Amino acid sequence: MIQRNEANLHKNWQKELANVVTCPRTLLEMLGLSSMADEKDLKARALFPVRVPVPFIKKMRYGDINDPLLLQVMPRHQEFIAKTGFDKDPLQEQNNAQPGLLHKYKSRVLVMFKTGCAVNCRYCFRRHFPYQENQLNKRSLIEALDYIKSDHNINEVILSGGDPLMAKDDAISWFMDELEQLPQIKRMRIHSRLPVVIPTRITDELCQRLASSPLKIVFINHINHANEIDDEFKAAMQKLKHAGVMLLNQAVILKEVNDSSHAQIALSEALFSADVLPYYLYLLDKVEGASHFDIDESQARKIMADMLHALPGYLVPKLVREIGGQKSKTPIDLKLI
């Protein structure tokens, strides 16, 4: 009986994935906000599809149109605004030489392991990315592995997307089998939002495979607000921690979502309660359709200064901006405050 229940639990994430909310009006109805539906906002779904898993919706405050989690996924009419400096490829990724592979940094290569996402965040810098041209099957993954093998400067492989945890455990395990045969590879990094939107995605099978790897495994969560962290997420992180996985988080400063010292301090504290360390705090990537999330760099510096005063150093992320064509993240100098 216990084994059967565990099997059902492990399939649960796929059921949740199949039942994501794709209609913004339905999303508002579930939160008791039907009367707040604005046709101008609803039309913005045509610019970027709506996808929100039910477990994430359950974390939102019922009846609050300004809930910080809702604001991250709800289409807004401001997405139609064409603002100078915001374009469809802010990080200059769309002319990659090999489909599904990004090699921006000398020692690291990024594999778009799965091009779909469980949740579509409205500020996503890849909201215009041509995923249909970068989908990887087993043959193209083998080609990616050949590319990695041919460059001995590469010692770390990053699984990204989309979201790599949209792939099934056996697909991830197969890729790890192949990667572990390359002697120059020391680390594998996974970037995912799935643990916070569908916590049951962190299965025992996945954790067992990660624990058995000779590679150092680093897991980067994408969490922007303390309200995203609940007991189910903490349980998922404990499973990864017990598998020997290093747990980090990167966040984006978003206007009206987390653009205050209080929100960022609360996020760092909540992350630590889940055994996750803050890693990067990004200024918004200037992607077309997301300009309403942007804040002034001076405001971000002030937030960081307050965090330095309020938190121990290990709970203060690095404030950075990513600039297309640059060979590393660009740190924001706090001395300019």
Residue pairs with C-beta under 8 A, 6 or more apart in sequence:
6 204
9 200
10 200
10 203
10 204
10 205
12 200
13 194
13 198
13 200
13 201
13 203
16 53
16 54
16 55
16 198
16 200
17 53
17 118
17 166
17 198
19 53
19 54
20 51
20 52
20 53
20 54
20 118
20 119
21 27
21 30
21 50
21 51
21 52
21 53
21 54
21 57
22 49
22 50
22 51
22 52
23 45
23 50
24 37
24 41
24 42
24 45
24 50
24 74
24 75
25 34
25 37
25 42
27 50
27 52
27 57
27 70
27 73
27 74
28 34
28 36
28 37
28 74
30 57
31 57
31 60
31 61
31 62
31 63
31 64
31 67
31 70
32 62
32 63
33 63
33 65
36 65
38 77
40 77
41 74
41 75
41 76
41 77
42 75
43 75
43 77
43 80
44 75
44 76
44 77
44 79
44 80
45 75
47 75
47 79
47 80
47 289
48 75
48 79
48 120
48 122
48 124
48 127
48 289
49 120
50 73
50 74
50 75
50 120
51 73
51 117
51 118
51 119
51 120
52 73
52 119
52 120
52 197
53 118
53 119
53 197
53 198
55 197
55 198
55 199
55 232
56 69
56 73
56 119
56 196
56 197
56 198
56 228
59 69
59 227
59 228
59 230
60 67
60 69
60 70
60 227
61 67
61 227
64 70
66 256
67 227
68 224
68 225
68 227
68 256
68 257
68 258
68 263
69 225
69 227
69 228
71 254
71 256
71 257
72 121
72 122
72 123
72 224
72 225
72 254
72 257
73 119
73 120
73 121
73 122
74 122
75 122
76 122
76 292
78 291
78 292
79 122
79 289
79 290
79 292
80 289
81 291
81 292
82 288
83 291
85 286
86 286
86 287
86 288
86 289
86 290
86 291
87 286
87 287
87 288
88 94
88 128
88 287
88 288
89 128
89 129
89 324
90 125
90 285
90 286
90 287
90 324
91 125
91 285
91 322
91 323
91 324
92 324
92 325
93 102
93 104
93 126
93 129
93 324
94 129
94 130
96 102
96 103
96 134
98 143
98 144
98 147
99 133
99 134
99 135
99 136
99 140
100 111
100 112
100 115
100 134
100 135
100 136
100 140
100 144
101 109
101 110
101 111
101 112
101 144
101 147
102 109
102 110
102 112
103 109
103 110
103 147
103 151
103 154
104 110
104 327
105 327
105 328
106 153
106 327
107 153
107 154
107 155
107 156
108 154
108 155
108 156
108 157
108 158
108 189
109 147
109 148
109 151
109 154
109 156
109 157
109 158
110 158
110 160
111 136
111 141
111 144
111 157
111 158
111 159
111 160
111 164
112 131
112 134
112 136
112 160
112 161
112 162
113 136
113 141
113 159
113 160
113 161
113 162
113 164
113 167
113 172
113 175
114 161
114 162
114 163
114 164
114 165
114 166
114 167
115 131
115 132
115 134
115 135
115 136
115 161
115 162
116 131
116 161
116 162
116 163
116 166
117 124
117 161
117 162
117 163
117 166
117 193
118 163
118 165
118 166
118 193
118 194
118 197
118 198
118 201
119 193
119 197
120 127
121 193
122 289
122 290
122 293
123 252
123 254
123 284
123 285
123 287
123 290
123 293
124 287
124 290
125 285
125 287
125 290
126 162
126 287
127 287
127 289
127 290
128 287
128 288
128 289
131 162
136 144
138 174
141 175
141 178
142 178
145 178
145 179
145 182
148 154
148 157
148 179
148 182
148 185
149 182
152 184
154 184
154 185
155 184
155 185
155 186
155 187
156 185
156 186
156 187
156 188
156 189
157 179
157 185
157 187
157 188
157 189
158 188
158 189
158 190
158 191
159 172
159 175
159 188
159 189
159 190
159 191
160 191
161 191
163 191
163 192
163 193
163 194
164 172
164 190
164 191
164 192
165 172
165 190
165 192
165 194
165 195
165 201
166 194
169 203
169 205
169 206
169 209
172 206
172 209
173 209
176 188
176 209
176 213
176 215
179 185
179 188
179 215
180 213
180 214
180 215
185 215
186 215
186 216
187 215
187 216
187 217
187 218
188 213
188 215
188 216
188 217
188 218
189 217
189 218
189 219
189 220
190 217
190 218
190 219
190 220
191 220
191 222
191 250
192 219
192 220
192 221
192 222
193 221
193 222
193 223
194 201
195 201
195 202
195 221
195 233
195 236
195 237
195 240
196 221
196 222
196 223
196 228
196 229
196 233
199 232
199 233
199 235
199 236
200 232
200 236
201 236
202 236
202 237
202 239
202 240
204 239
207 239
207 240
207 242
207 243
207 245
208 243
210 217
210 240
210 243
210 244
210 245
211 242
211 243
211 244
211 245
216 246
217 243
217 244
217 245
217 246
218 245
218 246
218 248
219 240
219 245
219 246
219 247
219 248
220 248
220 249
220 250
220 279
221 247
221 248
221 249
221 250
221 276
222 249
222 250
222 251
223 229
223 249
223 251
223 267
223 271
223 276
224 251
224 252
224 254
224 257
224 258
224 267
225 257
225 258
225 263
225 267
226 263
226 266
226 267
226 269
226 270
229 270
229 271
229 273
229 274
233 274
234 273
234 274
234 275
237 247
237 274
237 275
237 276
238 275
240 247
241 247
241 275
247 274
247 275
247 276
247 277
248 276
248 277
248 278
248 279
249 271
249 276
249 277
249 278
249 279
249 317
250 279
250 280
250 281
250 282
250 317
251 258
251 264
251 267
251 278
251 280
251 281
251 282
251 317
252 281
252 282
252 283
252 284
252 285
252 293
253 259
253 264
253 281
253 282
253 283
253 284
253 295
253 300
253 303
254 284
254 293
254 295
255 292
255 293
255 294
255 295
256 293
257 263
257 293
258 264
258 267
259 295
259 299
259 303
260 303
261 302
261 303
261 306
261 307
261 310
264 281
264 303
264 306
264 307
265 306
265 307
265 310
265 311
267 278
268 278
268 307
268 311
268 315
268 316
268 317
269 311
269 315
271 277
271 278
271 315
272 315
277 314
277 315
278 315
278 316
278 317
279 317
279 318
280 317
280 318
280 320
280 329
281 300
281 304
281 317
281 318
281 319
281 320
282 320
282 321
282 322
283 295
283 297
283 300
283 319
283 320
283 321
283 332
284 290
284 293
284 294
284 295
285 322
286 294
297 321
297 332
298 336
298 337
300 319
300 332
301 319
301 332
301 334
301 336
301 337
302 337
304 316
304 319
304 332
304 334
305 334
305 337
307 315
307 316
308 316
308 334
318 329
318 331
319 331
319 332
319 334
320 329
320 330
320 331
320 332
321 329
321 330
321 332
322 329
322 330
323 330
